[in-house]
């Protein structure tokens, strides 16, 4: 009975792992930062319920390119634990000659467009830890603060230089973020909120403009009628400048049967 329970538990455990794997699959890795990837891979393994042995077995399935080629050079028979495998893999993937490359990237790092300041600080820490792995980052705080100031825009860097001696890098990042938010707020256009009284004055002004437009339209129509009248000859007397209903000769005749123009 006990053996059957053990088998059932194993089946349930494997089924759970298959479902978790489908829901939380690590990404593929080829190059860049192996330390960061292995840390991320460990979180996936923990979420999926993988043991160290399962993580060690499944790691090469998610490697490709340079990472898979370096992994094949490892002597996995000598690495009995998951921690030993990670240390050997990192040491082979990031050789000591790579320190100078990381140091150059650290010294040339600048703030990218729309990049959060926290991302810049984390990237500087990572690069410096690769360049000088034997020294704790706490002892390199001065170097981190210096490069952070160099990576920021000049006006923001000058504002932070006066506080750099008394703040650590996290406090500098917080102060730089607050300064950036304040600068963005000053650049936003100020929108005036119209009060009800201002709204009433605006409506009166609009009505006044509409009335003026109506008068202007009436004037234009009247002027066009006068020009048309000046160009038309009277059918009663034959003279231009008026119509037959306004003819003086017709009013003099009294019966409206005055002389008409012969055509």
PLY file of the C-alpha trace (Angstrom):
ply
format ascii 1.0
element vertex 263
property float x
property float y
property float z
element edge 262
property int vertex1
property int vertex2
end_header
0.00 0.00 0.00
2.85 2.33 0.83
4.59 1.62 -2.49
1.41 2.41 -4.39
1.10 5.74 -2.55
4.68 6.62 -3.45
4.04 5.87 -7.12
0.84 7.93 -7.10
2.64 10.85 -5.46
5.37 10.72 -8.09
2.85 10.67 -10.92
1.01 13.63 -9.40
4.29 15.47 -8.88
5.41 14.89 -12.48
2.00 15.95 -13.79
2.20 19.14 -11.75
5.66 19.84 -13.11
4.49 19.38 -16.70
1.62 21.80 -16.16
3.91 24.32 -14.42
6.46 24.01 -17.23
3.80 24.89 -19.75
2.82 27.92 -17.69
6.31 29.16 -16.74
8.92 28.37 -19.39
12.36 30.06 -19.27
13.49 32.01 -22.30
16.30 30.94 -24.58
19.81 32.26 -23.87
22.72 32.74 -26.25
24.96 35.59 -25.10
25.27 38.65 -22.87
24.95 38.24 -19.07
24.97 34.60 -17.95
24.80 35.51 -14.25
21.55 37.37 -14.73
20.09 34.59 -16.88
20.92 31.86 -14.37
19.29 33.91 -11.64
16.20 34.29 -13.80
16.32 30.58 -14.68
16.41 29.75 -10.97
13.20 31.72 -10.41
11.50 29.75 -13.18
12.76 26.50 -11.69
11.43 27.48 -8.27
8.05 28.43 -9.71
7.84 25.14 -11.60
8.88 23.11 -8.57
12.05 21.77 -10.19
14.67 20.17 -8.02
18.38 20.93 -8.49
18.79 17.74 -10.48
15.91 18.63 -12.83
17.27 22.20 -13.24
20.72 20.82 -14.06
19.22 18.43 -16.62
16.95 20.97 -18.31
19.36 23.93 -18.46
21.04 22.94 -21.77
17.59 22.69 -23.41
17.28 26.48 -23.11
20.80 27.31 -24.33
21.72 28.17 -27.90
24.52 29.77 -29.86
27.62 30.70 -27.86
26.05 29.65 -24.55
25.40 26.10 -25.76
28.89 25.86 -27.28
30.50 26.89 -23.96
28.25 24.54 -22.00
29.46 21.61 -24.08
33.01 22.33 -22.88
31.99 21.72 -19.25
32.88 18.46 -17.55
29.48 17.80 -15.98
30.76 14.63 -14.35
32.78 16.73 -11.89
29.94 19.10 -11.04
27.82 17.11 -8.64
25.55 19.94 -7.49
23.53 22.64 -9.23
25.56 25.40 -7.53
28.85 23.91 -8.72
27.52 23.68 -12.27
26.51 27.36 -12.24
29.89 28.49 -10.89
31.83 26.45 -13.44
29.59 27.64 -16.26
29.94 31.31 -15.28
33.73 31.04 -14.89
34.04 29.52 -18.36
31.52 31.84 -20.01
32.94 35.04 -18.43
36.75 34.64 -18.42
39.03 37.13 -16.60
39.98 38.73 -19.90
36.42 39.98 -20.14
36.86 42.32 -17.17
38.40 45.05 -19.26
35.45 44.93 -21.66
32.98 45.33 -18.79
35.02 48.17 -17.33
34.98 50.02 -20.65
31.23 49.55 -20.93
30.87 50.82 -17.37
32.85 53.99 -18.08
31.02 54.68 -21.35
27.49 54.03 -20.08
25.08 56.95 -20.46
21.39 57.47 -19.82
19.32 56.34 -22.81
16.19 58.03 -24.07
13.15 57.33 -21.85
15.24 55.00 -19.66
14.36 54.84 -15.95
17.12 56.03 -13.64
16.77 52.84 -11.59
17.60 50.80 -14.70
20.74 52.87 -15.27
21.92 52.36 -11.67
21.26 48.61 -11.83
23.18 48.33 -15.09
26.13 50.23 -13.62
26.20 47.89 -10.61
26.11 44.84 -12.86
28.93 46.04 -15.11
31.14 47.02 -12.19
30.56 43.69 -10.45
31.72 41.91 -13.62
34.75 44.18 -13.99
35.84 43.94 -10.34
34.17 40.80 -8.91
36.56 40.40 -5.97
35.53 43.73 -4.37
32.07 44.13 -2.77
29.89 46.77 -4.33
29.54 48.57 -1.00
33.22 49.45 -1.19
32.76 50.72 -4.76
29.96 53.16 -3.94
32.12 56.19 -4.71
32.97 54.83 -8.15
29.31 54.06 -8.82
28.23 57.57 -7.82
30.91 59.13 -10.01
29.85 57.19 -13.09
26.18 57.84 -12.38
26.83 61.58 -12.44
28.81 61.18 -15.66
25.98 59.21 -17.28
23.31 61.83 -16.52
22.62 65.01 -18.52
24.95 67.86 -17.57
22.37 70.12 -15.92
21.02 67.26 -13.79
24.55 66.13 -12.91
25.53 69.61 -11.72
22.44 69.75 -9.52
23.38 66.43 -7.84
27.11 67.07 -7.40
26.55 69.19 -4.30
24.72 66.28 -2.61
26.88 63.40 -3.86
29.22 63.37 -0.81
26.40 62.77 1.69
24.13 60.42 -0.29
24.58 56.88 -1.56
23.78 55.87 -5.12
20.18 54.85 -4.35
19.51 58.20 -2.68
21.08 59.99 -5.64
18.83 58.11 -8.04
15.77 59.09 -5.97
16.82 62.75 -5.89
17.54 62.74 -9.64
14.11 61.24 -10.34
12.38 63.92 -8.25
14.36 66.64 -10.02
13.43 65.19 -13.43
9.74 65.06 -12.52
9.85 68.67 -11.33
11.52 69.76 -14.57
8.89 67.97 -16.66
6.13 69.61 -14.65
7.57 73.06 -15.37
7.65 72.30 -19.10
3.94 71.34 -19.24
1.68 74.04 -20.73
-0.50 75.80 -18.18
-4.19 75.43 -18.96
-6.35 78.26 -17.62
-9.64 77.09 -16.15
-12.46 79.39 -17.19
-14.90 80.35 -14.48
-18.67 80.52 -15.12
-18.40 84.33 -15.28
-15.67 84.10 -17.92
-17.80 81.60 -19.80
-20.73 84.04 -19.81
-18.53 86.85 -21.10
-17.30 84.57 -23.85
-20.86 83.75 -24.94
-21.76 87.45 -25.07
-18.71 88.15 -27.19
-19.60 85.33 -29.57
-23.14 86.61 -29.94
-21.83 90.09 -30.68
-19.56 88.69 -33.38
-22.46 86.75 -34.91
-24.59 89.89 -35.07
-21.78 91.79 -36.74
-21.44 89.02 -39.30
-25.16 89.15 -40.04
-24.98 92.93 -40.60
-21.98 92.47 -42.85
-23.86 89.90 -44.94
-26.87 92.21 -45.23
-24.62 95.07 -46.34
-22.99 92.92 -49.00
-26.40 91.80 -50.30
-27.64 95.42 -50.37
-24.55 96.62 -52.23
-24.93 93.90 -54.82
-28.62 94.87 -55.28
-27.69 98.51 -55.79
-25.04 97.59 -58.37
-27.57 95.43 -60.18
-30.13 98.26 -60.03
-27.64 100.79 -61.44
-26.91 98.50 -64.35
-30.67 98.04 -65.19
-32.78 100.45 -67.30
-36.33 101.41 -66.34
-39.02 99.89 -68.51
-41.22 103.00 -67.96
-38.93 105.80 -69.03
-35.91 103.95 -70.37
-33.44 105.65 -67.98
-30.97 103.64 -65.87
-30.66 103.73 -62.07
-34.15 102.66 -61.04
-36.88 100.15 -61.73
-40.30 100.74 -63.30
-42.14 100.58 -59.96
-40.02 103.48 -58.71
-40.27 105.57 -61.88
-41.26 109.23 -61.32
-43.01 109.53 -64.64
-45.30 106.69 -63.62
-46.21 108.47 -60.39
-46.86 111.71 -62.35
-49.17 109.96 -64.77
-51.10 108.62 -61.82
-52.59 105.67 -63.60
-49.33 103.85 -64.11
-49.73 104.09 -67.91
-46.94 106.52 -68.62
-44.81 106.44 -71.73
-42.83 103.26 -72.14
-39.64 102.77 -73.99
-40.08 101.53 -77.50
-37.95 98.59 -78.54
0 1
1 2
2 3
3 4
4 5
5 6
6 7
7 8
8 9
9 10
10 11
11 12
12 13
13 14
14 15
15 16
16 17
17 18
18 19
19 20
20 21
21 22
22 23
23 24
24 25
25 26
26 27
27 28
28 29
29 30
30 31
31 32
32 33
33 34
34 35
35 36
36 37
37 38
38 39
39 40
40 41
41 42
42 43
43 44
44 45
45 46
46 47
47 48
48 49
49 50
50 51
51 52
52 53
53 54
54 55
55 56
56 57
57 58
58 59
59 60
60 61
61 62
62 63
63 64
64 65
65 66
66 67
67 68
68 69
69 70
70 71
71 72
72 73
73 74
74 75
75 76
76 77
77 78
78 79
79 80
80 81
81 82
82 83
83 84
84 85
85 86
86 87
87 88
88 89
89 90
90 91
91 92
92 93
93 94
94 95
95 96
96 97
97 98
98 99
99 100
100 101
101 102
102 103
103 104
104 105
105 106
106 107
107 108
108 109
109 110
110 111
111 112
112 113
113 114
114 115
115 116
116 117
117 118
118 119
119 120
120 121
121 122
122 123
123 124
124 125
125 126
126 127
127 128
128 129
129 130
130 131
131 132
132 133
133 134
134 135
135 136
136 137
137 138
138 139
139 140
140 141
141 142
142 143
143 144
144 145
145 146
146 147
147 148
148 149
149 150
150 151
151 152
152 153
153 154
154 155
155 156
156 157
157 158
158 159
159 160
160 161
161 162
162 163
163 164
164 165
165 166
166 167
167 168
168 169
169 170
170 171
171 172
172 173
173 174
174 175
175 176
176 177
177 178
178 179
179 180
180 181
181 182
182 183
183 184
184 185
185 186
186 187
187 188
188 189
189 190
190 191
191 192
192 193
193 194
194 195
195 196
196 197
197 198
198 199
199 200
200 201
201 202
202 203
203 204
204 205
205 206
206 207
207 208
208 209
209 210
210 211
211 212
212 213
213 214
214 215
215 216
216 217
217 218
218 219
219 220
220 221
221 222
222 223
223 224
224 225
225 226
226 227
227 228
228 229
229 230
230 231
231 232
232 233
233 234
234 235
235 236
236 237
237 238
238 239
239 240
240 241
241 242
242 243
243 244
244 245
245 246
246 247
247 248
248 249
249 250
250 251
251 252
252 253
253 254
254 255
255 256
256 257
257 258
258 259
259 260
260 261
261 262
